[in-house]
Each structure stands twice: as structure tokens, then as C-alpha cells.
Amino acid sequence: MAFDNEGSEWMTPVQYAKVRDVYAPQVYGWMKKGVLDWKYCDCGRRVINVEEADELLRTKGKLPPKGPEDGAPEL
């Protein structure tokens, strides 16, 4: 499984934290609490689904809502 920081469906918590400007321990905390699902990739590292993590950040107000270019309907 390749990781390229942008455009990847799955990322390690550290990679995701760097891309989204949040703290990695915060991401690990969400995983531990069960708020954010994760799995082991083929290489054995824990990875999270980027879209699911982005949605969590949107509900917390840390990311803007999806716009029309992201597939959301226009208001």
C-alpha cells in the first residue's frame, strides 16, 4: 500500500496529522476511543481512512464543509 500524503484513501495517523495540521496524538486518541476506525495495512502499520477522518474533522469544525467541487450539492 503506497502513501502519498494527498490523494490517498488511507494514511498513517502521523501522515494525516501533518496534512491536516492536527496533532498526531489527537488522531491516535480518536482511534483509541473508537471515534475513528483504523486497520493494519499490508506492511503492519495502522492506517485510517482519509475521508472518514476528514468527516470527523468537519463535525468538529476543524475543516470547512464540502463544497460543490467535492461532490456536495449546491445550496
PDB file of N, CA, C and O in Angstrom, chain B, residues numbered from 101:
ATOM      1  N   MET B 101       0.858  -1.180   0.000  1.00  0.00           N
ATOM      2  CA  MET B 101       0.000   0.000   0.000  1.00  0.00           C
ATOM      3  C   MET B 101       0.897   1.234   0.000  1.00  0.00           C
ATOM      4  O   MET B 101       1.720   1.399   0.901  1.00  0.00           O
ATOM      5  N   ALA B 102       0.752   2.081  -0.976  1.00  0.00           N
ATOM      6  CA  ALA B 102       1.574   3.280  -1.085  1.00  0.00           C
ATOM      7  C   ALA B 102       0.883   4.458  -0.399  1.00  0.00           C
ATOM      8  O   ALA B 102      -0.342   4.578  -0.414  1.00  0.00           O
ATOM      9  N   PHE B 103       1.691   5.311   0.192  1.00  0.00           N
ATOM     10  CA  PHE B 103       1.182   6.502   0.859  1.00  0.00           C
ATOM     11  C   PHE B 103       1.785   7.722   0.181  1.00  0.00           C
ATOM     12  O   PHE B 103       3.004   7.821   0.036  1.00  0.00           O
ATOM     13  N   ASP B 104       0.932   8.650  -0.232  1.00  0.00           N
ATOM     14  CA  ASP B 104       1.437   9.838  -0.918  1.00  0.00           C
ATOM     15  C   ASP B 104       0.863  11.125  -0.346  1.00  0.00           C
ATOM     16  O   ASP B 104       0.705  12.096  -1.085  1.00  0.00           O
ATOM     17  N   ASN B 105       0.558  11.164   0.894  1.00  0.00           N
ATOM     18  CA  ASN B 105       0.073  12.333   1.635  1.00  0.00           C
ATOM     19  C   ASN B 105      -1.156  13.024   1.054  1.00  0.00           C
ATOM     20  O   ASN B 105      -2.007  13.463   1.827  1.00  0.00           O
ATOM     21  N   GLU B 106      -1.292  13.143  -0.238  1.00  0.00           N
ATOM     22  CA  GLU B 106      -2.502  13.725  -0.814  1.00  0.00           C
ATOM     23  C   GLU B 106      -3.053  12.754  -1.849  1.00  0.00           C
ATOM     24  O   GLU B 106      -2.300  12.166  -2.626  1.00  0.00           O
ATOM     25  N   GLY B 107      -4.364  12.592  -1.853  1.00  0.00           N
ATOM     26  CA  GLY B 107      -4.994  11.742  -2.829  1.00  0.00           C
ATOM     27  C   GLY B 107      -5.041  10.277  -2.451  1.00  0.00           C
ATOM     28  O   GLY B 107      -5.570   9.461  -3.205  1.00  0.00           O
ATOM     29  N   SER B 108      -4.506   9.935  -1.316  1.00  0.00           N
ATOM     30  CA  SER B 108      -4.517   8.548  -0.874  1.00  0.00           C
ATOM     31  C   SER B 108      -5.785   8.282  -0.069  1.00  0.00           C
ATOM     32  O   SER B 108      -6.264   9.155   0.653  1.00  0.00           O
ATOM     33  N   GLU B 109      -6.316   7.090  -0.196  1.00  0.00           N
ATOM     34  CA  GLU B 109      -7.522   6.729   0.542  1.00  0.00           C
ATOM     35  C   GLU B 109      -7.197   6.411   2.000  1.00  0.00           C
ATOM     36  O   GLU B 109      -8.022   6.650   2.882  1.00  0.00           O
ATOM     37  N   TRP B 110      -6.013   5.881   2.261  1.00  0.00           N
ATOM     38  CA  TRP B 110      -5.576   5.507   3.605  1.00  0.00           C
ATOM     39  C   TRP B 110      -4.258   6.180   3.927  1.00  0.00           C
ATOM     40  O   TRP B 110      -3.391   6.300   3.062  1.00  0.00           O
ATOM     41  N   MET B 111      -4.100   6.625   5.178  1.00  0.00           N
ATOM     42  CA  MET B 111      -2.857   7.242   5.648  1.00  0.00           C
ATOM     43  C   MET B 111      -2.572   6.790   7.063  1.00  0.00           C
ATOM     44  O   MET B 111      -3.471   6.381   7.798  1.00  0.00           O
ATOM     45  N   THR B 112      -1.293   6.872   7.436  1.00  0.00           N
ATOM     46  CA  THR B 112      -0.957   6.639   8.838  1.00  0.00           C
ATOM     47  C   THR B 112      -1.438   7.854   9.627  1.00  0.00           C
ATOM     48  O   THR B 112      -1.591   8.933   9.055  1.00  0.00           O
ATOM     49  N   PRO B 113      -1.675   7.699  10.914  1.00  0.00           N
ATOM     50  CA  PRO B 113      -2.101   8.846  11.722  1.00  0.00           C
ATOM     51  C   PRO B 113      -1.117  10.012  11.675  1.00  0.00           C
ATOM     52  O   PRO B 113      -1.538  11.169  11.672  1.00  0.00           O
ATOM     53  N   VAL B 114       0.172   9.730  11.638  1.00  0.00           N
ATOM     54  CA  VAL B 114       1.176  10.800  11.589  1.00  0.00           C
ATOM     55  C   VAL B 114       1.096  11.548  10.259  1.00  0.00           C
ATOM     56  O   VAL B 114       1.141  12.778  10.240  1.00  0.00           O
ATOM     57  N   GLN B 115       0.979  10.826   9.161  1.00  0.00           N
ATOM     58  CA  GLN B 115       0.849  11.473   7.847  1.00  0.00           C
ATOM     59  C   GLN B 115      -0.408  12.328   7.794  1.00  0.00           C
ATOM     60  O   GLN B 115      -0.378  13.464   7.319  1.00  0.00           O
ATOM     61  N   TYR B 116      -1.514  11.774   8.285  1.00  0.00           N
ATOM     62  CA  TYR B 116      -2.766  12.517   8.261  1.00  0.00           C
ATOM     63  C   TYR B 116      -2.658  13.796   9.091  1.00  0.00           C
ATOM     64  O   TYR B 116      -3.117  14.860   8.673  1.00  0.00           O
ATOM     65  N   ALA B 117      -2.055  13.681  10.254  1.00  0.00           N
ATOM     66  CA  ALA B 117      -1.909  14.850  11.127  1.00  0.00           C
ATOM     67  C   ALA B 117      -1.093  15.945  10.448  1.00  0.00           C
ATOM     68  O   ALA B 117      -1.423  17.125  10.570  1.00  0.00           O
ATOM     69  N   LYS B 118      -0.042  15.574   9.741  1.00  0.00           N
ATOM     70  CA  LYS B 118       0.784  16.566   9.047  1.00  0.00           C
ATOM     71  C   LYS B 118       0.008  17.251   7.928  1.00  0.00           C
ATOM     72  O   LYS B 118       0.109  18.466   7.753  1.00  0.00           O
ATOM     73  N   VAL B 119      -0.761  16.483   7.179  1.00  0.00           N
ATOM     74  CA  VAL B 119      -1.509  17.037   6.049  1.00  0.00           C
ATOM     75  C   VAL B 119      -2.641  17.943   6.531  1.00  0.00           C
ATOM     76  O   VAL B 119      -2.914  18.970   5.908  1.00  0.00           O
ATOM     77  N   ARG B 120      -3.291  17.585   7.611  1.00  0.00           N
ATOM     78  CA  ARG B 120      -4.458  18.327   8.086  1.00  0.00           C
ATOM     79  C   ARG B 120      -4.156  19.289   9.229  1.00  0.00           C
ATOM     80  O   ARG B 120      -5.068  19.906   9.779  1.00  0.00           O
ATOM     81  N   ASP B 121      -2.884  19.420   9.588  1.00  0.00           N
ATOM     82  CA  ASP B 121      -2.454  20.367  10.622  1.00  0.00           C
ATOM     83  C   ASP B 121      -3.141  20.127  11.969  1.00  0.00           C
ATOM     84  O   ASP B 121      -3.620  21.060  12.613  1.00  0.00           O
ATOM     85  N   VAL B 122      -3.178  18.867  12.376  1.00  0.00           N
ATOM     86  CA  VAL B 122      -3.640  18.494  13.709  1.00  0.00           C
ATOM     87  C   VAL B 122      -2.518  17.706  14.364  1.00  0.00           C
ATOM     88  O   VAL B 122      -1.546  17.349  13.698  1.00  0.00           O
ATOM     89  N   TYR B 123      -2.634  17.432  15.641  1.00  0.00           N
ATOM     90  CA  TYR B 123      -1.598  16.698  16.357  1.00  0.00           C
ATOM     91  C   TYR B 123      -1.809  15.196  16.217  1.00  0.00           C
ATOM     92  O   TYR B 123      -2.929  14.704  16.353  1.00  0.00           O
ATOM     93  N   ALA B 124      -0.724  14.467  15.943  1.00  0.00           N
ATOM     94  CA  ALA B 124      -0.801  13.019  15.798  1.00  0.00           C
ATOM     95  C   ALA B 124      -1.368  12.334  17.047  1.00  0.00           C
ATOM     96  O   ALA B 124      -2.174  11.414  16.909  1.00  0.00           O
ATOM     97  N   PRO B 125      -0.973  12.754  18.281  1.00  0.00           N
ATOM     98  CA  PRO B 125      -1.566  12.112  19.462  1.00  0.00           C
ATOM     99  C   PRO B 125      -3.084  12.269  19.524  1.00  0.00           C
ATOM    100  O   PRO B 125      -3.777  11.408  20.066  1.00  0.00           O
ATOM    101  N   GLN B 126      -3.597  13.362  18.974  1.00  0.00           N
ATOM    102  CA  GLN B 126      -5.042  13.563  18.924  1.00  0.00           C
ATOM    103  C   GLN B 126      -5.688  12.520  18.013  1.00  0.00           C
ATOM    104  O   GLN B 126      -6.739  11.970  18.341  1.00  0.00           O
ATOM    105  N   VAL B 127      -5.062  12.250  16.877  1.00  0.00           N
ATOM    106  CA  VAL B 127      -5.581  11.246  15.941  1.00  0.00           C
ATOM    107  C   VAL B 127      -5.530   9.862  16.600  1.00  0.00           C
ATOM    108  O   VAL B 127      -6.490   9.096  16.518  1.00  0.00           O
ATOM    109  N   TYR B 128      -4.410   9.548  17.251  1.00  0.00           N
ATOM    110  CA  TYR B 128      -4.309   8.266  17.956  1.00  0.00           C
ATOM    111  C   TYR B 128      -5.362   8.160  19.058  1.00  0.00           C
ATOM    112  O   TYR B 128      -5.887   7.076  19.308  1.00  0.00           O
ATOM    113  N   GLY B 129      -5.673   9.268  19.712  1.00  0.00           N
ATOM    114  CA  GLY B 129      -6.718   9.285  20.742  1.00  0.00           C
ATOM    115  C   GLY B 129      -8.080   8.954  20.171  1.00  0.00           C
ATOM    116  O   GLY B 129      -8.846   8.204  20.777  1.00  0.00           O
ATOM    117  N   TRP B 130      -8.386   9.506  19.010  1.00  0.00           N
ATOM    118  CA  TRP B 130      -9.667   9.186  18.353  1.00  0.00           C
ATOM    119  C   TRP B 130      -9.733   7.707  18.012  1.00  0.00           C
ATOM    120  O   TRP B 130     -10.789   7.082  18.117  1.00  0.00           O
ATOM    121  N   MET B 131      -8.589   7.147  17.601  1.00  0.00           N
ATOM    122  CA  MET B 131      -8.540   5.715  17.277  1.00  0.00           C
ATOM    123  C   MET B 131      -8.770   4.887  18.543  1.00  0.00           C
ATOM    124  O   MET B 131      -9.529   3.918  18.534  1.00  0.00           O
ATOM    125  N   LYS B 132      -8.109   5.278  19.618  1.00  0.00           N
ATOM    126  CA  LYS B 132      -8.215   4.529  20.882  1.00  0.00           C
ATOM    127  C   LYS B 132      -9.628   4.574  21.444  1.00  0.00           C
ATOM    128  O   LYS B 132     -10.121   3.580  21.976  1.00  0.00           O
ATOM    129  N   LYS B 133     -10.281   5.732  21.324  1.00  0.00           N
ATOM    130  CA  LYS B 133     -11.638   5.893  21.834  1.00  0.00           C
ATOM    131  C   LYS B 133     -12.683   5.238  20.940  1.00  0.00           C
ATOM    132  O   LYS B 133     -13.841   5.101  21.335  1.00  0.00           O
ATOM    133  N   GLY B 134     -12.282   4.832  19.736  1.00  0.00           N
ATOM    134  CA  GLY B 134     -13.224   4.214  18.810  1.00  0.00           C
ATOM    135  C   GLY B 134     -14.004   5.209  17.979  1.00  0.00           C
ATOM    136  O   GLY B 134     -14.942   4.833  17.276  1.00  0.00           O
ATOM    137  N   VAL B 135     -13.627   6.473  18.052  1.00  0.00           N
ATOM    138  CA  VAL B 135     -14.294   7.510  17.266  1.00  0.00           C
ATOM    139  C   VAL B 135     -13.882   7.407  15.802  1.00  0.00           C
ATOM    140  O   VAL B 135     -14.654   7.754  14.907  1.00  0.00           O
ATOM    141  N   LEU B 136     -12.676   6.935  15.565  1.00  0.00           N
ATOM    142  CA  LEU B 136     -12.118   6.820  14.223  1.00  0.00           C
ATOM    143  C   LEU B 136     -11.667   5.383  14.004  1.00  0.00           C
ATOM    144  O   LEU B 136     -10.822   4.869  14.737  1.00  0.00           O
ATOM    145  N   ASP B 137     -12.236   4.740  12.990  1.00  0.00           N
ATOM    146  CA  ASP B 137     -11.869   3.353  12.680  1.00  0.00           C
ATOM    147  C   ASP B 137     -10.494   3.313  12.029  1.00  0.00           C
ATOM    148  O   ASP B 137     -10.075   4.266  11.372  1.00  0.00           O
ATOM    149  N   TRP B 138      -9.805   2.209  12.218  1.00  0.00           N
ATOM    150  CA  TRP B 138      -8.494   2.023  11.628  1.00  0.00           C
ATOM    151  C   TRP B 138      -8.299   0.555  11.291  1.00  0.00           C
ATOM    152  O   TRP B 138      -9.080  -0.301  11.705  1.00  0.00           O
ATOM    153  N   LYS B 139      -7.250   0.276  10.536  1.00  0.00           N
ATOM    154  CA  LYS B 139      -6.914  -1.110  10.195  1.00  0.00           C
ATOM    155  C   LYS B 139      -5.401  -1.194  10.040  1.00  0.00           C
ATOM    156  O   LYS B 139      -4.713  -0.173  10.007  1.00  0.00           O
ATOM    157  N   TYR B 140      -4.896  -2.404   9.946  1.00  0.00           N
ATOM    158  CA  TYR B 140      -3.479  -2.617   9.651  1.00  0.00           C
ATOM    159  C   TYR B 140      -3.307  -2.721   8.143  1.00  0.00           C
ATOM    160  O   TYR B 140      -4.057  -3.437   7.479  1.00  0.00           O
ATOM    161  N   CYS B 141      -2.332  -2.016   7.602  1.00  0.00           N
ATOM    162  CA  CYS B 141      -2.039  -2.159   6.178  1.00  0.00           C
ATOM    163  C   CYS B 141      -1.172  -3.397   5.982  1.00  0.00           C
ATOM    164  O   CYS B 141      -0.822  -4.066   6.954  1.00  0.00           O
ATOM    165  N   ASP B 142      -0.831  -3.702   4.763  1.00  0.00           N
ATOM    166  CA  ASP B 142      -0.049  -4.892   4.445  1.00  0.00           C
ATOM    167  C   ASP B 142       1.321  -4.888   5.118  1.00  0.00           C
ATOM    168  O   ASP B 142       1.871  -5.948   5.416  1.00  0.00           O
ATOM    169  N   CYS B 143       1.868  -3.704   5.357  1.00  0.00           N
ATOM    170  CA  CYS B 143       3.198  -3.615   5.963  1.00  0.00           C
ATOM    171  C   CYS B 143       3.136  -3.668   7.491  1.00  0.00           C
ATOM    172  O   CYS B 143       4.177  -3.701   8.146  1.00  0.00           O
ATOM    173  N   GLY B 144       1.935  -3.677   8.064  1.00  0.00           N
ATOM    174  CA  GLY B 144       1.786  -3.794   9.512  1.00  0.00           C
ATOM    175  C   GLY B 144       1.535  -2.490  10.245  1.00  0.00           C
ATOM    176  O   GLY B 144       1.348  -2.494  11.462  1.00  0.00           O
ATOM    177  N   ARG B 145       1.528  -1.374   9.529  1.00  0.00           N
ATOM    178  CA  ARG B 145       1.258  -0.087  10.182  1.00  0.00           C
ATOM    179  C   ARG B 145      -0.241   0.141  10.309  1.00  0.00           C
ATOM    180  O   ARG B 145      -1.032  -0.344   9.500  1.00  0.00           O
ATOM    181  N   ARG B 146      -0.615   0.891  11.342  1.00  0.00           N
ATOM    182  CA  ARG B 146      -2.020   1.276  11.492  1.00  0.00           C
ATOM    183  C   ARG B 146      -2.309   2.423  10.536  1.00  0.00           C
ATOM    184  O   ARG B 146      -1.524   3.365  10.428  1.00  0.00           O
ATOM    185  N   VAL B 147      -3.440   2.336   9.843  1.00  0.00           N
ATOM    186  CA  VAL B 147      -3.833   3.376   8.899  1.00  0.00           C
ATOM    187  C   VAL B 147      -5.303   3.735   9.125  1.00  0.00           C
ATOM    188  O   VAL B 147      -6.096   2.930   9.613  1.00  0.00           O
ATOM    189  N   ILE B 148      -5.632   4.964   8.756  1.00  0.00           N
ATOM    190  CA  ILE B 148      -7.009   5.446   8.883  1.00  0.00           C
ATOM    191  C   ILE B 148      -7.520   5.833   7.504  1.00  0.00           C
ATOM    192  O   ILE B 148      -6.741   6.159   6.609  1.00  0.00           O
ATOM    193  N   ASN B 149      -8.828   5.795   7.347  1.00  0.00           N
ATOM    194  CA  ASN B 149      -9.468   6.210   6.111  1.00  0.00           C
ATOM    195  C   ASN B 149      -9.523   7.732   6.092  1.00  0.00           C
ATOM    196  O   ASN B 149     -10.089   8.349   6.995  1.00  0.00           O
ATOM    197  N   VAL B 150      -8.942   8.331   5.074  1.00  0.00           N
ATOM    198  CA  VAL B 150      -8.835   9.790   4.998  1.00  0.00           C
ATOM    199  C   VAL B 150     -10.211  10.453   4.946  1.00  0.00           C
ATOM    200  O   VAL B 150     -10.439  11.451   5.629  1.00  0.00           O
ATOM    201  N   GLU B 151     -11.122   9.914   4.151  1.00  0.00           N
ATOM    202  CA  GLU B 151     -12.454  10.515   4.014  1.00  0.00           C
ATOM    203  C   GLU B 151     -13.204  10.485   5.348  1.00  0.00           C
ATOM    204  O   GLU B 151     -13.869  11.455   5.712  1.00  0.00           O
ATOM    205  N   GLU B 152     -13.096   9.381   6.066  1.00  0.00           N
ATOM    206  CA  GLU B 152     -13.762   9.266   7.367  1.00  0.00           C
ATOM    207  C   GLU B 152     -13.152  10.242   8.377  1.00  0.00           C
ATOM    208  O   GLU B 152     -13.871  10.867   9.157  1.00  0.00           O
ATOM    209  N   ALA B 153     -11.838  10.366   8.356  1.00  0.00           N
ATOM    210  CA  ALA B 153     -11.171  11.296   9.267  1.00  0.00           C
ATOM    211  C   ALA B 153     -11.521  12.740   8.930  1.00  0.00           C
ATOM    212  O   ALA B 153     -11.731  13.558   9.825  1.00  0.00           O
ATOM    213  N   ASP B 154     -11.584  13.051   7.635  1.00  0.00           N
ATOM    214  CA  ASP B 154     -11.983  14.402   7.227  1.00  0.00           C
ATOM    215  C   ASP B 154     -13.395  14.724   7.704  1.00  0.00           C
ATOM    216  O   ASP B 154     -13.662  15.836   8.159  1.00  0.00           O
ATOM    217  N   GLU B 155     -14.292  13.756   7.600  1.00  0.00           N
ATOM    218  CA  GLU B 155     -15.663  13.977   8.049  1.00  0.00           C
ATOM    219  C   GLU B 155     -15.701  14.243   9.558  1.00  0.00           C
ATOM    220  O   GLU B 155     -16.469  15.084  10.026  1.00  0.00           O
ATOM    221  N   LEU B 156     -14.877  13.530  10.305  1.00  0.00           N
ATOM    222  CA  LEU B 156     -14.787  13.760  11.751  1.00  0.00           C
ATOM    223  C   LEU B 156     -14.305  15.177  12.028  1.00  0.00           C
ATOM    224  O   LEU B 156     -14.850  15.855  12.900  1.00  0.00           O
ATOM    225  N   LEU B 157     -13.295  15.633  11.302  1.00  0.00           N
ATOM    226  CA  LEU B 157     -12.804  16.998  11.492  1.00  0.00           C
ATOM    227  C   LEU B 157     -13.847  18.033  11.095  1.00  0.00           C
ATOM    228  O   LEU B 157     -13.928  19.098  11.707  1.00  0.00           O
ATOM    229  N   ARG B 158     -14.644  17.727  10.075  1.00  0.00           N
ATOM    230  CA  ARG B 158     -15.717  18.658   9.684  1.00  0.00           C
ATOM    231  C   ARG B 158     -16.743  18.796  10.805  1.00  0.00           C
ATOM    232  O   ARG B 158     -17.211  19.900  11.086  1.00  0.00           O
ATOM    233  N   THR B 159     -17.093  17.687  11.443  1.00  0.00           N
ATOM    234  CA  THR B 159     -18.080  17.759  12.530  1.00  0.00           C
ATOM    235  C   THR B 159     -17.526  18.521  13.719  1.00  0.00           C
ATOM    236  O   THR B 159     -18.288  19.101  14.492  1.00  0.00           O
ATOM    237  N   LYS B 160     -16.213  18.529  13.877  1.00  0.00           N
ATOM    238  CA  LYS B 160     -15.574  19.266  14.965  1.00  0.00           C
ATOM    239  C   LYS B 160     -15.270  20.716  14.582  1.00  0.00           C
ATOM    240  O   LYS B 160     -14.767  21.485  15.401  1.00  0.00           O
ATOM    241  N   GLY B 161     -15.577  21.086  13.332  1.00  0.00           N
ATOM    242  CA  GLY B 161     -15.357  22.454  12.880  1.00  0.00           C
ATOM    243  C   GLY B 161     -13.911  22.763  12.531  1.00  0.00           C
ATOM    244  O   GLY B 161     -13.547  23.935  12.431  1.00  0.00           O
ATOM    245  N   LYS B 162     -13.077  21.748  12.344  1.00  0.00           N
ATOM    246  CA  LYS B 162     -11.665  21.970  12.045  1.00  0.00           C
ATOM    247  C   LYS B 162     -11.367  21.918  10.551  1.00  0.00           C
ATOM    248  O   LYS B 162     -10.259  22.242  10.123  1.00  0.00           O
ATOM    249  N   LEU B 163     -12.354  21.513   9.759  1.00  0.00           N
ATOM    250  CA  LEU B 163     -12.245  21.535   8.301  1.00  0.00           C
ATOM    251  C   LEU B 163     -13.515  22.178   7.764  1.00  0.00           C
ATOM    252  O   LEU B 163     -14.588  21.989   8.336  1.00  0.00           O
ATOM    253  N   PRO B 164     -13.414  22.935   6.675  1.00  0.00           N
ATOM    254  CA  PRO B 164     -14.629  23.529   6.102  1.00  0.00           C
ATOM    255  C   PRO B 164     -15.525  22.447   5.509  1.00  0.00           C
ATOM    256  O   PRO B 164     -15.046  21.373   5.146  1.00  0.00           O
ATOM    257  N   PRO B 165     -16.819  22.723   5.409  1.00  0.00           N
ATOM    258  CA  PRO B 165     -17.728  21.748   4.796  1.00  0.00           C
ATOM    259  C   PRO B 165     -17.342  21.496   3.353  1.00  0.00           C
ATOM    260  O   PRO B 165     -16.671  22.313   2.722  1.00  0.00           O
ATOM    261  N   LYS B 166     -17.774  20.353   2.837  1.00  0.00           N
ATOM    262  CA  LYS B 166     -17.503  20.030   1.437  1.00  0.00           C
ATOM    263  C   LYS B 166     -18.168  21.053   0.546  1.00  0.00           C
ATOM    264  O   LYS B 166     -19.291  21.486   0.805  1.00  0.00           O
ATOM    265  N   GLY B 167     -17.462  21.438  -0.512  1.00  0.00           N
ATOM    266  CA  GLY B 167     -18.013  22.378  -1.476  1.00  0.00           C
ATOM    267  C   GLY B 167     -18.519  21.658  -2.703  1.00  0.00           C
ATOM    268  O   GLY B 167     -18.435  20.432  -2.780  1.00  0.00           O
ATOM    269  N   PRO B 168     -19.051  22.406  -3.678  1.00  0.00           N
ATOM    270  CA  PRO B 168     -19.570  21.799  -4.909  1.00  0.00           C
ATOM    271  C   PRO B 168     -18.507  20.996  -5.662  1.00  0.00           C
ATOM    272  O   PRO B 168     -18.822  19.987  -6.293  1.00  0.00           O
ATOM    273  N   GLU B 169     -17.251  21.441  -5.596  1.00  0.00           N
ATOM    274  CA  GLU B 169     -16.195  20.707  -6.295  1.00  0.00           C
ATOM    275  C   GLU B 169     -15.899  19.371  -5.644  1.00  0.00           C
ATOM    276  O   GLU B 169     -15.264  18.516  -6.262  1.00  0.00           O
ATOM    277  N   ASP B 170     -16.347  19.165  -4.396  1.00  0.00           N
ATOM    278  CA  ASP B 170     -16.152  17.904  -3.696  1.00  0.00           C
ATOM    279  C   ASP B 170     -17.349  16.959  -3.846  1.00  0.00           C
ATOM    280  O   ASP B 170     -17.369  15.879  -3.256  1.00  0.00           O
ATOM    281  N   GLY B 171     -18.331  17.365  -4.626  1.00  0.00           N
ATOM    282  CA  GLY B 171     -19.477  16.490  -4.842  1.00  0.00           C
ATOM    283  C   GLY B 171     -20.696  16.829  -3.980  1.00  0.00           C
ATOM    284  O   GLY B 171     -21.726  16.162  -4.087  1.00  0.00           O
ATOM    285  N   ALA B 172     -20.599  17.834  -3.143  1.00  0.00           N
ATOM    286  CA  ALA B 172     -21.739  18.222  -2.314  1.00  0.00           C
ATOM    287  C   ALA B 172     -22.711  19.047  -3.149  1.00  0.00           C
ATOM    288  O   ALA B 172     -22.285  19.791  -4.032  1.00  0.00           O
ATOM    289  N   PRO B 173     -23.994  18.930  -2.888  1.00  0.00           N
ATOM    290  CA  PRO B 173     -24.964  19.719  -3.671  1.00  0.00           C
ATOM    291  C   PRO B 173     -24.872  21.203  -3.347  1.00  0.00           C
ATOM    292  O   PRO B 173     -24.573  21.586  -2.216  1.00  0.00           O
ATOM    293  N   GLU B 174     -25.131  22.028  -4.343  1.00  0.00           N
ATOM    294  CA  GLU B 174     -25.119  23.479  -4.131  1.00  0.00           C
ATOM    295  C   GLU B 174     -26.400  23.897  -3.426  1.00  0.00           C
ATOM    296  O   GLU B 174     -27.465  23.319  -3.641  1.00  0.00           O
ATOM    297  N   LEU B 175     -26.277  24.902  -2.588  1.00  0.00           N
ATOM    298  CA  LEU B 175     -27.448  25.417  -1.859  1.00  0.00           C
ATOM    299  C   LEU B 175     -28.077  26.555  -2.597  1.00  0.00           C
ATOM    300  O   LEU B 175     -29.072  27.114  -2.136  1.00  0.00           O
TER     301      LEU B 175
END
